[in-house]
Amino acid sequence: MNPNIDYIKKKLALLPLSPGCYLMKDKKGKVIYVGKAKKLKNRVSSYFTGVHNYKTTKLVEHIHDFDYIVTESEKEALLLEINLIKDYAPEYNIMFMDNTYYPYIKLTNEKHPRLMIVRNAKDKKAKHFGPYPDATAARNTYKLLQRLYPLRKCKHIPSEPCLYYSLGQCLAPCINEVTDEMNDALRKEVIDFMQGHVEDKINELTEKMTVASEALKFEQALEYRNLIESIKYVLSSQNVMMNDHKDRDILGYYVNKGYLSVNLFFMREGKLLSREFDLVPASEDIQEDLIRFLVTYYQSNNLPKELLLPSEMDISLVQDILECKILQPQRGNKKKLVEMANKNAKETLDKKFILKERNEEKTIRAVEELGRLLNINTPHMIELYDNSNIQGAYAVAGMVVFRDGLPSKKDYRKFKIKTVEGADDYKSMKEVIYRRYYRNLMEGKEMADMIIVDGGIGQIHAAKEVIDALHVPVTICGLQKDDKHSTAMLIDENGTRVPIDRKSQLFFLLTRMQDEVHRYAITFHRQVRSKSLFTSILDQVEGIGEVRRKKLLNRFKSVKKMREATLAQLEEVVPTQVAKSLYDVLHQEEDIEK
């Protein structure tokens, strides 16, 4: 089962019933699969329901998150999918394609040019069109071009003409003198056609269709009509490719509930490849926020040849700062690109708000359920404690606080165990609870509604003994882990196991809480241990006192980094002779460890 399925289900509920592309990501945020859909909600949801083949099952197991881009049509989604796959090279796309590439139509640079379907665009001398989403789409366009333009069809020029010459689909350089001018004219016609300049060709075919119809040659007229329809289908207008093959960026934005969502699309060589988005608190001046975003972004990224911005933006300042062509399109495909960027900015912000509201609602319900199970009022403030040591050495504890089910990091606290010798978790727990609540009582600070200790009845009794002695009205319970170090059960202060559905929101909340306090305590333990080792090694080196110790600690942070440093780097912090002595001690320690 996918480990992140509950988070994914929340996002699935927010997907629109619009065409677009989706990007599946692993736990590191790497894009592992790109797909397209006529209806994003239906297609993406299908991955997480029903039975799949082996490859899809393996893909779903590695999906920890996903993103999506809304387009105006399924055809745009197809073209965008190709560009995203080229940009990210996701491992599962390569797997599903059986190590093949999307096809191109190639116009060769030979003396007598010909058309070919190829799987790459490596031939720099030739002209390539595509890539196409599948071989069928490429073949359909290829067949149409072969019928419209009398290019050479043969791989090697034969000694006599073939059927294509009789059909008027080849100039037959095998028997006719075909000049360079004629070939150049053909090349130009094909390139113009593929770049969308089809009016003359459609007019020519329309005239031929009319003549054939008037001559009662209905089959011929039908052929011309089919050619016209094929042209319109193949080159129907779409927004995710532009025929001028320019590099341009497109900015869209959306403001709601005090937040600004900014979406920046990147178009390279006329193809929409990827995007960058940002979500920040909005100030009173949205124009300034947008300008700040653009200037900050392009300080560390290359400017495109052209930048498309929404028409309502004041671009006077942007024009002064950014040295590129800036447009605010009012109509046409460029206007549609800006609208698409705006639409995706809105989708991003709306999704964030809905997810946040749903998460908060479910979390609050989980905390309420915890109160009901323990027969207490809803615990709005919960403190969790965990000890960490190595056989009693470097003993520390961590405390994390959750308010209404959400972590309150400003309230987290770290404790160094001071009075306990050896590895005694119960005494360590008593010390930490006593220090925390005695101070709270003396200073009149807020008390928690509940304490959760990391452990079973022994840890609970240790904490309860201190709390009862201080007469603090707080509920105590414990969280135990199983053999696999996963959250297993909740135990109340009487030692009774509290039954919790392992698929419930409460169980997932308690798991997050336990993982968080363990992470916090173990991180502090490693910091203390590293600093102690750092200090003990420095104590062995003559010439290093308190001042130089602090300088070395500030520069290298840990023993590992100090050991990795060169002699020259050590000499930047301490005198040469001291640096040499330190270098020798560090690497003697390294030899001992090995």
C-alpha angles and dihedrals in degrees: 000000000000108000093218098044097123093055090046092051090056091054093044090059089059098051115118125235088240133115117260148110128285128206118207115208135197126224091279092054093252116147106243101169138020123195140166130226141190087214113022096200094054097042099046093042090054090068091066099045134062130004123313138188121265097269095049091045090054091048093051091050089062099043111110098159142354140206131199143199120212117221134187096244143009089251090058088049090054093052093043090050090057093050093047091050090051090049099046101025090209114207096228093051089056089047093051093047090055090237094302128126132228113271129253131197108236126205105200125224093224123131088259103031125219138182125247139175109234136174098226141028099228097124100094094188094058129071116244129199122195146340096234123208093236141000093257092060090049093048093049092054092042092053091048092053092047090055095045100045127045096226123154110278101187123089089217122026108251129212096249136031123269134214093281090067090054090050091051092245097116134046088216102225085184090078105008132067104246110187128213088248091058092048092047090051090052092049090051092050092051093047092047090050093051090049091056102261095132104134096100092047093049091048090049092050092044090055091049090048091053093049092048092048093050089050088053091244092139098165090054090046090051090051091054091047091051090051090053091050091048091053092051092048096047095046101032110148119266136169107228095069129048123199096222091071092221129154109242140155123217123208124206130169144179132195127204139146093001096308132110120212114197122192122190118188121199119215117186124185088351094306126111105234113167146328145233122213135184133191117200139156108273120237125212090268110057091179091061091047091054094046090048090051093050096046093046093048096048093047087076101024133062118262117240123231089251135025120198116205134180114272095240094060120105100233100178094100093041090054090054093052107034116061100212139090109282121197135181102198118211099188145003132040095325090056088050090052091055090047090052091051090050091048092053091047088055092047091052095050096042090050092051093051096046092047091048093049093047093047092050092047093050092044093052090049089051092053090048089051090052090055092049093050091052094041093238136115116278105287104230094176118043125179121200125197133197132174125216130189143130108242088323095312121125090006114192140153135211131210124197126186129214120193115198088343097308125107114255101201095181087067096051115118136195125210132195109208107239110170104037123090120202129357103322110144094180095056090043090054091050092051094050095045091046094050092047099048099034088057092046090053094047093048097037093239128164117282124218121247091221140017119206116192124198101244145035138288094312093059091043092053091048092053093041093052090059095042092050091049091053092044093231114161100225131132116236129202138154139230117215127197127216129233090281091055092248125133106275112167148352117233124196124221091269091058094254118144111239110217113231127176106245090217094052127108089241092058091050090048092052090047091053090048093050093046091049097052091045091050091048095049096045092048091053091047091054091049092052093045093048093048091048092051089046091053095044092054093047090051088064093060120084113227097034113111133162095291096049091042090058092047092052092046092050092048103043104021095198143035090248094057092044090052091050091053120104123237089253091055091051089050089059089067105032135023118283098255092047090047091053092050091048091048091053093048092048094053094043087057089049091054091049091052091050 
